[in-house]
Amino acid sequence: MDKQHVIHQGDHRFAVVLEESVLRAPIGGADVMAGQLGHLLTVSALPSISLGIVPLDADRSTMWPVDQGRGSSDAANAPHHQQGRR
């Protein structure tokens, strides 16, 4: 994929948070899931990637930024560019 060059080049940093449930959902079969998990392991080793997993039993009593219309889900998908300091 052409888009994947972004994680290997430049000063980009990415923080990714996944719910454990999405890693357990049997979508696409065992081979597809194994490939996706392998890819996550590979990219999580990159210095530009920070990967976090929210456990199934995590306390969810606090508000998420997009809960109850108080935030915008568009903000989570908006391009973000940060200029480095010199």
N, C-alpha and C positions, 0 to 999 in steps of 0.2 A: 504494500500500500504506500502510495506517495506521501500520505499524511504522516506516516510514522517517522519520517526523517526529523521532524520537529523535536522528538524526545532525545535524539542523538546529537543534534547540532545546536550551537548557540548557547545562550545563558538561560534558557527557559527552565522553569521549575514547575513541577506539577505535584499537587497533593491530592490523592485519591482516597476516598473513604467509601467502603462497600459494606453493606449489611451482610452478615453471615448467611442469611436466608437466600440471597441471590447466588451464593456459591454452592448451595445445596439443592437448588431447584433443578430438577432433571430435565433440562431443555436441550434437545438435540441429541440425546443419547450419551452413553459413557465416553465414547471416543471424542465427541465434540467437547464435552466437559473437561476431559483430561487435557485436551489441546489448549483450552482457554485457561485452565489453572497453570499449565506449563508456561504459557505466555505471561501470565501475571507474575510468576516466580522469576522469569527472565527479566522483565522490565523493572520489577521492584528492586533488582540489584543495581540498576543504573543510578548514578549520583543525582540525576535530575528528577527522580521519581521518589515520592514518599507514599507508601501504601498503608492504609489503616483498615482494620476489619472491626466492625461493631458486632460484638457477640450477640447471639440470640437472646441471652438472658440479661442483656444490659438494661439498666434503668432508663426508661423513656418518659419519665415524669416531667422532664424539662422540655421547654419549647424548642423546636427546630426553627430556623429562620423563615421557612416557607409555610409554617403551620397557620391555619385559620386565616389565610389571606393577609397576614401582616407583613409578609415579604413577597418577593417576586421570584418565581422559579426561573424567569428569564435571566436574572442576575447570575444564577449558577451556571448558565450556559453562555453567558456573554464573554467575548474575547477579552482577555486581560493582558495588558502589556506593562511591564515594570522596567523602568530605565535603571541601569546600574549606576552606582556612585563611583566617582573618580577620585 
